[in-house]
């Protein structure tokens, strides 16, 4: 074992402390703490529920529950990738001084996103129960889906963070791509509504498979094996590509910061 994974194993205690600091710092000075994880999605939820549940009615049973089951995991993905992209830049003083390897910054950002989602998951489940969807037995697969999402987020964060050090345009690119990716992902609408000739766009989008897997386990349905399979392949490829890009740029990161 070499490269980033070896660095992570050798610095487990430091990583745990940094993740804890990142989670606490995110909500320090706020009045409602980690509930901010839900307040921003709640505004989007209200807007999309009004537009697609009333104005342009989407024929989905218990549409508010369907919407929130996809919106919260999407928010975790989008925020974690955005924060992970600038994570090495944010830790520039420590990386330049050799205090810790650059691979730790994206890892900490990714793990902090997972912790934030885990802290808010009980609130999500209560909201779903109030919307008429109590937790079912398929919720036991939520840790599997979360692990797959963590792998996907981590790989993208490693790659984008390393590229961002050298090409600062990556920040603007990510900010431009995420809203487009949201529209192309069946969060506010079911994938079945996509015309057949355009279904390949959804099939090639690993985030679409991830969101649909979350919607299944949170809404009490068995997740389709193909969704989990695509997510597993995407997570593995993402992590491998992220490590390779970081290793290729590692020597230039300190001088580019």
C-alpha positions in Angstrom: 0.0 0.0 0.0 1.4 3.4 -0.9 0.4 7.0 -1.5 -2.7 8.5 0.0 -4.2 5.4 1.7 -1.0 4.8 3.6 -0.9 8.4 4.7 -4.5 8.1 6.0 -3.8 5.0 8.0 -0.7 6.4 9.6 -2.6 9.6 10.7 -5.9 8.2 11.9 -5.9 10.2 15.1 -5.1 13.5 13.3 -7.8 12.9 10.8 -10.4 12.2 13.5 -9.4 15.4 15.2 -9.5 17.4 12.0 -13.0 16.0 11.1 -14.3 16.9 14.5 -12.9 20.4 14.2 -14.4 20.8 10.7 -17.8 19.8 11.9 -17.7 22.0 15.0 -16.3 25.0 13.0 -19.0 24.8 10.4 -21.7 25.6 13.0 -19.7 27.6 15.5 -21.6 30.8 16.4 -24.9 29.7 14.9 -28.1 29.5 16.9 -29.4 26.2 15.5 -26.2 24.2 15.0 -26.2 21.3 12.6 -29.9 22.0 11.7 -28.4 24.4 9.1 -27.7 21.2 7.2 -31.5 21.1 6.7 -32.5 24.7 6.6 -30.9 25.4 3.2 -32.4 22.2 1.6 -35.7 23.1 3.3 -35.9 26.3 1.3 -35.2 24.4 -1.9 -37.6 21.7 -0.8 -40.4 24.3 -0.3 -39.7 25.9 -3.7 -39.5 22.6 -5.7 -42.5 21.2 -3.8 -44.5 24.2 -4.9 -43.3 24.2 -8.5 -43.5 20.5 -9.2 -46.2 19.6 -6.7 -48.6 22.4 -7.5 -47.7 24.5 -10.5 -46.4 21.8 -12.8 -47.8 18.7 -11.1 -45.5 15.6 -11.1 -47.5 12.4 -10.8 -45.6 10.8 -8.0 -47.2 9.3 -4.9 -46.3 11.3 -1.8 -44.3 13.7 -3.9 -42.9 15.7 -0.9 -41.4 12.6 0.6 -40.0 11.6 -2.8 -38.4 15.0 -3.1 -36.8 15.3 0.3 -35.5 11.7 0.0 -33.4 12.8 -2.9 -32.7 16.4 -2.0 -30.8 15.7 1.2 -28.4 13.2 -0.2 -27.8 15.6 -3.2 -27.1 18.4 -0.9 -24.5 16.3 0.9 -22.9 15.4 -2.4 -22.9 19.0 -3.8 -21.6 20.7 -0.7 -18.9 18.1 0.0 -17.6 18.3 -3.6 -17.6 22.1 -3.5 -15.8 22.2 -0.1 -13.4 19.4 -1.1 -12.4 21.2 -4.3 -10.9 24.1 -2.3 -9.8 22.0 0.7 -6.0 22.0 -0.2 -6.1 25.7 -0.9 -7.7 26.3 2.4 -5.0 24.3 4.2 -2.2 25.9 2.2 -0.1 27.1 5.2 0.0 23.6 6.7 0.7 21.9 3.3 3.5 24.3 2.4 5.2 23.7 5.8 4.8 20.0 5.5 2.6 19.8 8.5 0.5 17.1 6.8 0.2 15.6 3.3 -2.2 17.3 0.8 -4.3 14.1 0.6 -5.6 14.7 4.1 -7.5 17.9 3.2 -10.0 16.3 0.7 -10.4 13.3 3.0 -11.3 15.5 6.0 -13.7 17.5 3.9 -15.4 14.3 2.7 -15.6 12.7 6.1 -17.0 15.9 7.6 -19.8 15.8 5.0 -20.6 12.3 5.9 -20.8 13.2 9.6 -23.0 16.2 8.9 -25.4 13.9 6.9 -25.4 11.3 9.7 -26.2 13.9 12.3 -29.1 15.1 10.3 -30.4 11.7 9.2 -32.7 11.3 12.3 -34.4 14.6 11.4 -34.8 13.4 7.8 -36.4 10.2 9.0 -38.8 12.1 11.3 -39.7 14.4 8.4 -40.4 11.4 6.2 -42.6 9.8 8.9 -44.6 13.0 9.2 -45.1 12.9 5.4 -46.5 9.4 5.7 -43.4 7.3 5.0 -42.2 5.6 8.2 -38.7 3.8 8.2 -38.8 0.4 6.6 -36.4 -2.6 6.7 -34.6 -1.5 3.6 -33.2 1.4 5.6 -30.7 -1.1 6.9 -28.9 -0.7 3.5 -28.4 3.1 4.2 -24.9 2.6 5.5 -24.0 0.8 2.2 -25.3 3.6 0.1 -23.6 6.1 2.3 -20.3 4.3 2.0 -20.7 4.3 -1.8 -21.4 8.0 -1.8 -18.4 8.7 0.4 -16.2 6.9 -2.0 -17.5 8.9 -5.0 -17.2 12.2 -3.1 -13.7 11.4 -1.9 -12.4 10.5 -5.3 -13.8 13.6 -6.9 -12.5 15.8 -4.0 -9.0 14.3 -4.3 -8.9 14.9 -8.1 -10.5 18.4 -8.1 -8.5 19.6 -5.1 -5.3 18.6 -6.7 -6.2 20.2 -10.0 -7.5 23.3 -8.3 -4.1 24.1 -6.8 -2.7 24.4 -10.3 -5.7 25.5 -12.2 -7.9 27.9 -10.2 -10.5 27.9 -12.9 -11.6 24.5 -11.5 -13.5 26.4 -8.7 -15.6 28.2 -11.3 -16.0 25.1 -13.3 -17.4 23.1 -10.3 -19.7 26.0 -9.4 -21.1 26.0 -13.0 -21.4 22.2 -13.4 -23.1 21.4 -10.1 -26.4 23.2 -10.9 -26.5 21.6 -14.3 -25.8 18.2 -12.8 -28.7 18.8 -10.4 -31.1 19.4 -13.2 -29.9 16.3 -15.0 -30.3 14.1 -11.9 -33.8 12.8 -11.0 -34.1 14.6 -7.6 -37.2 16.7 -8.3 -38.7 14.3 -10.8 -38.7 10.5 -11.3 -36.4 9.0 -13.9 -39.4 7.4 -15.5 -40.5 10.9 -16.8 -37.3 11.2 -18.9 -38.2 10.5 -22.6 -36.9 7.1 -23.7 -34.5 8.6 -26.3 -32.8 10.7 -23.5 -32.8 8.0 -20.9 -29.1 7.3 -21.6 -28.3 10.6 -20.1 -29.6 9.4 -16.8 -28.1 6.0 -17.2 -24.6 7.5 -17.6 -25.0 9.7 -14.6 -23.7 7.9 -11.5 -25.2 10.6 -9.3 -28.6 9.6 -10.7 -28.1 6.0 -9.7 -27.0 7.2 -6.2 -30.0 9.4 -5.7 -32.4 6.7 -6.8 -30.7 4.2 -4.4 -31.3 6.7 -1.6 -34.9 7.3 -2.6 -35.5 3.6 -2.5 -34.0 2.8 0.9 -35.5 6.0 2.5 -39.0 5.4 1.0 -39.1 1.7 2.0 -38.4 0.1 -1.3 -35.7 -2.4 -2.2 -32.9 -0.6 -4.1 -32.4 -1.9 -7.6 -29.1 -3.9 -7.9 -28.1 -2.0 -11.0 -28.1 1.3 -9.1 -25.9 -0.2 -6.4 -23.6 -1.8 -9.0 -23.2 1.5 -10.9 -22.5 3.4 -7.7 -19.9 0.8 -6.6 -18.1 1.0 -9.9 -18.3 4.8 -9.9 -16.9 5.0 -6.4 -14.0 2.7 -7.2 -13.1 4.5 -10.4 -13.5 7.9 -8.7 -11.1 6.9 -5.8 -8.6 5.3 -8.1 -8.6 8.4 -10.5 -8.4 10.8 -7.6 -5.4 9.1 -6.0 -3.6 8.9 -9.4 -4.2 12.6 -10.2 -3.1 13.6 -6.7 0.1 11.5 -6.9 0.9 12.9 -10.4 0.6 16.5 -9.0 1.9 15.9 -5.5 5.4 17.3 -6.0 4.1 20.5 -7.5 1.4 21.3 -5.0 3.6 23.0 -2.3 5.2 25.3 -4.9 1.9 26.1 -6.6 0.2 27.1 -3.3 
